[in-house]
Amino acid sequence: MPVAVRKQLIRGIGFFGIAILVLNAMIGAGIFALPTNVAASAGNSSPWLFLIVGLLVITIVLTFAELASYFQNSGGPVLYTKAAFGPLVGFSTGWMLYVSRMAAFAANATVIPIYLGSYWPWLAEGTGRAILITVICGGLTIANYVGVKDGIRTIAVFTFLKLTPILLMILLGLPYVTPETLIPSTFPRVDELGSTTLLLVYAFVGFESATIVSGETVNPRKTMPRALVATVLGTALLYFLIVLVFISVLPQESKEGATLIDVGTRLAGPAGAVVITLAAVFSVTGNLSAIMLAVPRLTFSLSDERLLPQWFGNVHARFATPGNSILFLGTLSLIFAISGTFAFLAAASSLTRMICYVLSIAALPTVRRQADAETLAQAYRLKGGYAIPALALLLCIWIALQSTAYSWLLTGGLLVLGLLLYTVARQRNRA
């Protein structure tokens, strides 16, 4: 029964665990690619654009923080939208979010062979690539299968390994900062940024993964909001410093396709390049670890809400983890990563996430009305009524409208597939 399943889950994730989960969900391969792409179009204003967009995204984060404070079970957006709009919308939200995160896992898993392949070409293609991807997917699957605390510890290790070189690079690069790079003379208009705006927003998506594991979080009504807000603000500041150092150390090269590896070379020679390359590998692995920890809880929650077969809701008798959902994600991601067929999903991943955000934010008024007096007293209530959620909703809609017609078509196809699975599950439940 669903109630029994919930009781078996262990609340083993505290503030620190949620914080590093959010951090790794947002910071993966992108931190090594986004500075180059943004600097090419925005120049010296790039650091400030990251900071500004981070502050705008915090309106979405704050809305999710309040939503998370009304629920104590795993599921995140699935629970919010189901409570407000019913099981069909709840399933559709969870399904689109699941596909988006699974595609991101498969895509990022293929990045590591590329980085390591620059030193060991055998790992970049063929059998070597397949073995490396299998080790990555299999290792993370096992680490999360045997316990949520082991999953958090794995993420914590990769967080340290990826942030230490980046912070060292920032410290070594700050002396290169000049008044001209710190205070740009002009800022580009929004209509001049084009697709760069989507890249800026992409730097901060992924935080919602933390809300999926509320059912395994210690005192989620207090822990979740504080960890979400603090970590997103910290990430915005980190991006600001990284990009500031990037354009300061390589003022001309940053506009011509240079990377953070080039910054490492300029600051510390070949050793610096090796360190930044390893940081990239650890960053991607940390991102994969965060996805593997959070995303299986989506299919677990959908099963718990009787929107997917109960097989996905099975909790391991010894490890107290949603074992079947973890194995399903690991296997599916491995197949997609090795075959490369995940590419058509990745194209629509940003759009599907924005749709999930819109539906979740729109659920807030109903969730507030449905909450009992005790829950309202303990909830994280935003000040200003619905001003912050309204701004967040407009921002998400505007971002979604920047997507191409091809992305909308792919999203529609994915939604149809999800609805077919939902129909099958509902018919089996009636039987």
N, C-alpha and C positions, 0 to 999 in steps of 0.2 A: 504494500500500500504506500502511497506517496508520503503520508505522514511519517511512517516508519523509516522511509528512506532518508528524510530530512534529519531525523534524530541520529542517524548513524554517521553523518558527516561531522568531522572534527573542526572546531573553531580554532585553528592554529596560526592564523595570519593576523599580525598586529599592525601598528602604524608603519613601522619600518618595512614590513613585508609588502603592504599596499603601496608605499612610496616607491620602492624599487620596481614593483610590478608596473606602475604607471610610467616610471622613467624609462624602462626598457621597452614598453609598448610604444612609446613615442620616438625614442632614439634607437635607430637600427642602422641600416645601410645609408639612410638618407643624410645623416650628419656628415658623411664624407662626399656626398654628391651635391646637396642643396647649396652650400656656399658658392660653388663654382657657377651653377646655373643662375642663381639670383644675382651674383655680382656682375655677371655678363650683361645684364639688362638694367640693374639698378645702381651699379657703381658704389660710391662711398656711402650712399644712403642705405645699403643693404643691412648693416647691423641694426639700424633703427627700425627698419621695416619688420624684421623678425620680432623685435620687442613690441612694436605696435600691434602686429597681428596676434602675438601671444596674449596681449591685454584684451583684444577683442574676443579671442577664443575663450578667455576666462569666463565670459558670460554664459557660454555653453556649459563649461565645467561647473559653474555655480548652480546652474539649473539641474544638472545631473547630480550634484552634491545633495540638493534638497530631495530630489526623487529617491536617491539611495537611502536617505534617512528614514523613509517610510516603510522600508522593507528589510527583512532580516534573512531572507532566503536567497539562494543562488539563482542567477538568471538575468539580473540587470534590466536592460531594455525590454526583454521578453515579459517580465513581470509588470513593468510600468504600462506598456501598451495593452497587454491583456486585461489588466484591471480597468483601464479606461475605455477600451474599444472592443473588447471581446477576444475570444480565442483565435479567430482567423487573423486579425491584425497582429496579435501577439506572436503567432507562429511566423507570419510573413516577416516581421521585424527580426526575429531570431534567426530565421533562415538566411536572410540577406546579409546579416552581420556575420553569421558563421561562414558563408561562402567567401565574403570579403577577407576575413582573417585567415581562412585556410589558404586562399590564393596568395596572400601576403607571406605566409609561412613558406609555401612552395617556392615563391619567387626569391625570397631572401636566402633560402637554402642553396640556391644555385649561385649566389654571389660569392660565397666562401671559396669554392673551387677557382673562381676567377682571380681572387686576391692571392691565394696560395699558389695558383698556377703560374704566377709571374716569377716565382722562385723555383717551383717544382712543376714543370710543364705537364708531367704525367697526370697530375691531379686535375688538370683543366678540361680534360675531354676523355671520352671513351670509358674504359673499365675503371680507371683511376677516379674519374669524376663520380661514377655510379657508386663506387665503394665509399668514397668520402661522404656523399649525400646520405647513403644508408647508415653510416656510423653516426652522423649528426642526428638524423631523424630517429634512429633506433635508440641512441643514448638518451636523448631528451624524453622520449616516450617512456623508457624504463625509469628514469629519474622521477618523473611525475606519477608513474603507476604505483611506485612503492611508498608514496606518501607526500602530502602537500608540503610538509616542512622540508623534505628533501628537494622538492621543486623550488621552494623559496631560497634554500641555501645555494642551489645551482645558479639561480639568477643573481644572488648576492655576489658570488665569486666572479661572474662575468661582468657585473657592474663595476667592481673594483678594478678588474683587469682592463676595462675599456676607458674608464674615467681617469685613471691615474696618468696615462700618457697624454690624454687630452688636456688635463689640468696643467701638466708640466709644460706642454706646448704653449698654453696660454701665458703662463708665468714667463717663459723665455721670450715670448713674442710681444709682451706688453711694452718693453722699452722701445719697440719700433713704432708705436702709436704716436702720431703727430696731431696737432690741432686740426689740420686739414682732413685727416681721415676720421677723427672723432666727431667733428662738427661739419657735415657736408654743406656746401654752399647752396645746393638746390635739391629738391625732392621730386621724383617723378610723379605724374598724376596717375590716378588709379587706372584710367583708360589706356595709359601707356604701358602698363605692366603686363597686360594680357594674361597668358598662361602662367606667368611668374606668380601671380596672386594665388593660383591653385597650389603651386609649389610651397609658398609660404604657409598656407593653411595646412598642407600635408605634413609639415614639420611637427604639428601639434595633435594630430588625430591619433587615436589609439588609447587615450586615457579611459575610455568607456570599458575597456577590458577589465579594469579593476572592479567595476560594479557587478560583474558577472559572478565574482567569488564572494559575495556578501554572506552567503550561507556558511562560509568557512573562515569568516573574519571575526575577530574578537571585538565585541561591542560595535557592530558596524554603523549604528546610527551616529556615533561620535567619531569613530576612527575614519570612516570613508570620506566624509566631507573635508576634514582637516588634511588628510593625506592627498586628496585630489587637488585641492587649491594650492597647497604648499609646493607640491611637486611640479605642477604646470608652470607656476610662477618661476620656480627655480630653473626649469628647462628653458624658459624664455630668456632668462638672464644668461644661461650657459651658451645658447645660440648667439646671443648678442656678442659675447666675448670672443667666441670662436671666429665669427665672421669679421669682427673688428681686427683681430690678429691676422686673419687671412689677407684682408685687403691692405694691411699695414706692412706686413713682411713682403708681400708680392703685389705692390701697387699696380703694376702694369700686367703682370702675368695672370692676376686674378680675373682679368677681363678677357683672357685669351685661352681659357680651358685648363688652367692650372688646378691642382687638387691639394688637399691637406698633406698628402705625401710629399709634394713639392715644398710645402712649408717646413715639414720635418727635415728635409734635405738641406734647406737653407739655414735652419737653426742648428742642426747637429750632424750634418753630413750624411753619409750612407747609413750610419747607425740610426739616425733620426728617421730615415725612410722606412727602415725595417720596423722600428717601434710603432710608427703610425700605421703601417700595414697590419701588424699584429693587433693594434687597437681596433682597426676596422673589422678584423675577423671576430674579435671578442665582442664588439658592438653588435654585429649581426647575430652572433650566437646568443647574446643576452636577449635580443629582441625575439628570437625564436623560442627561447625559454619562457618568456612572458606569454607568448601566444599559446604555447603548449600547456601552460598552467591554467590560463583563463578560459580558452575557447571550448575545451571539452565540457565545461560547466554549462555551456549553451545548450548542447544536445541533451545533457543531463536534465536541465531545467525544462526543456520542451517535453521530454518524456515524463518528468514529474508532474507537468501540467496536462498530461495525457494528449499531447499534440504530436508525439512521436512514439514508436513502439517502446514498450517498457524495457526492452533489452538495453537501451541507451541509459536508462535510469538505474541500472544495477550498481550497487556499491560493494566493493571488494570486502569480503568478510574479515580479512586480516589487516589490510592497509587502509581501510576506510576511505577509499578514493573512488570516483566514478570510473572504474577500470575500463569498462567496455567503451565508453565515450572517448577515453584517452587513446586506447588502441585504435579506434576507428579514425580519429584525426591523424594519428601517426602514420597509419597505413595509407590513408588517402593522400596525405601530403607527400609521402615518399613516392607514390606512384606518379603524382602530378609533377613533382620536382624532377624526377629522372626522365620522364617522357617529354616534359615541356608543354604538355597540353593545357597547363594552367594559364597560358598567356591570354586567352580570350576572356578569362574571368578577371585577371588583373586589370584589364582595361576599364572595367566598370566598378572596381573596388571603391574608389573614392566617392562615386555617385551613390552607390548602395549605402555607404556609411552616412552620407548626408541625409538620405531618406530616413535612415534609422534615427538620426538625431532629430529630424523634424517631427517624426511620429512620437518620439519620447517626450520632447518638449511640449508638444500639443496635449500630451496626457496629463500634464501637471495639474491643471484646474480640477479635473475629475478625481485624481488621486488625492488632492487636498480635501475635496468634499467628502470622499469616502472614508477618510481616516477617522478613527475614534478619538476620544478626548485624550486618552493616555498617549497614543502615538503622536498626536499633534503637540502635546506638551514636550515630547522628547525629540521631535523632528528639528532638522536644521532649516529654519524658515528664512527665506530671502527677504530683505527689506525692500520697500518700495512697491509692494504688491506684485504685479506681473510685468514691471518695467524691464527687468533684466531678462526674464524668459522671452519677452516680446522681441527684444533686441537680438537675442540668440537665435530666435526663430527666423527673423529677417536675414540674419547673416547666413544661416544654413541654406535658406532658399536661394539667396543670391549666389552662393558658391555652387549649388547644384545647377543653376542656370548657366554656369560657365562651361559645363560639360558638353561634349560633342553629341551629335545625334546618334553616332555609333554606340557611345556609352549608354545612352537611353535605351537603344534597341537591345543591347546585351542585358541590361538590367531587367527589361520586360521579359526576355526569355528566361532568365534565372527565376524571376518571380513566378512565371507559369510552371516551371519545374517544381518549385517549392509547393505551390498550391496542389499539384498532383500528389505529392508525397503526403501533404496534409489530409487530402481526401482519403487516401488509402488508410492512414492511421486512424481517422475518425470512423471509418467503416469497420475496421477491426475492433475498435473499442465498443461499438454498438453490438457486435456479434458476441 
